[in-house]
Amino acid sequence: MHNFFQRHTTKTVIAPPYTTNRTVSEFVNNIPKLFDQHGDMVYKGRNTLKRFTFDDGDIVVKKFAIPNFINSMVYATFRKSKARRSYENSLEVIRRGFNSPTPIAYIEEFRYGRLRDSYYLCAYLEEYNTMRIYLDGIEKNDALLTAFSQYTAELHCAGIFHKDYSPGNILWKYNVDSGKYEFSVVDTNRMEFIKYDKRYLKNLSRLSYSPHVSAFIAKEYVSYMQSTKQMPMTDKTIEKINEYADRFFLRKAYKYALRNVLKQPFMVSIKGLWDLGRFFICKNLKHCKKLSGIVAHNLFSIENNIYIRYIYEYDTRKVLVRRCNYEEKDKK
């Protein structure tokens, strides 16, 4: 308890294969001092990723954002930090026979019993690419998408549930020797290892805003499950997967539309909030069976105009165009 409330304590865990490597061990222990001033920037946002070069392979270091006051207490006492979860989950993914960048170490810095900075270190994956341009439908590669769909099914059957299973967190490369596509999952701190249930179908919802790509993946996923008899699947399962995707991207559209309105100057923001409120009122009123055709048409016109002005650009999957028959922006 005395150590817990010390001004500054550091916990460092290095993977066994690297504990005897003096160069790596020294590097890991000095990361809190080196990180801000050294390394090549890979990504800077809420969290920061940097790449450090070594003779026997590069290392990626992820520095997590300092948690808020309550979370800093929770991570220090009841819950594992994101750095520790990244390390342990990656080890478990590998143990179950799948690829993830080799975990090297994690570091947690505590001050007065609260988690401050934390770092996760893993090997850099050479020659891997993200799935984004293929899942977004920008580039077409049916063979890759088929292999990816089967890989996803295998991942799920192994009880690996990645809570942020999205394009940027799935890497791939083509192995010339084996003639097969290989995949690796990253950003593993949000992950569970659970028995197969309907949550796994929802896990496919954020993969693509393209209905065509989403339907292709769903069909291949279900086909693989049926052929291997891993899980009972039907054509209705494909519809369910696409429905989950529609829901996810529609919520995202509303969220970004609202966020954009709130960024505007006060009076513009107030008008935007009023218009968004009218949009949902009109949508609900339209279901009233006693409305005349003229009134229903006017309500639809108001909806369509508000949709185009505030929501259209964020409705990347064009869910409302398909569901509600709204006119698209370039057709107005």
C-alpha angles and dihedrals in degrees: 000000000000091000091047092063096042116128095248130006130165129205116199124183119186122191112251096246089060102042091086093048102094095193093053094041092053091046092051093049091051098046095104088059098038104041103079096047104033141047133054115284113244100168136354122192132100086334125030128225124195133178122221122195124229132170094243097043139320124267128218117212121197117198111198122217116261106263121237120264097272095043091047088060093044093050091048095052119014109015135049115250120248089250092055093045090051090053097045096040092051090052090051093048089053092045089056091056103263134113128258127150106282109264113236106172149320130221130201124190118199130191121190092341096311129108113244120164122010131181136196121200125197140158118276113246112229121212095008123133133194122253094229103106091048096044090046089053094240092121123032121224113147093178091057092046091049091051090046092051091052091046090052091051091050091048090053094046088054089058096250110145112183106194092202098044096161136137097269093053097055120076128190143184136176115244106214093194095055096030090227139114116248125203137198131189122221137181090051101168091101101058141118133194105219142145118274114275139142091290088075091063090052086051087073094056100091098045100094140009088201110095089204094054092041092052091047092053092045092051094048092044092052092042091054092048090050094047094049093039089224095137133004108259135170137181087267087065089064090053090049093052091051090047090054089050092051091051093049096050093041091055088048091052093052091046094053093042090054092045091052092050091051090053092061126094113284100263093042089048092051091051091048092052090049091050093049088050090052089049093060093040091054092047091054096042090053090069091064106110095207094066117113119238092251093053092047090050092051091049090050091050091053091048093049094049093048091045092054093045100047113010110028098085091051095046090086093164091048090228094157093047088057098039101040102025092237116172113250121244097253091052096056 
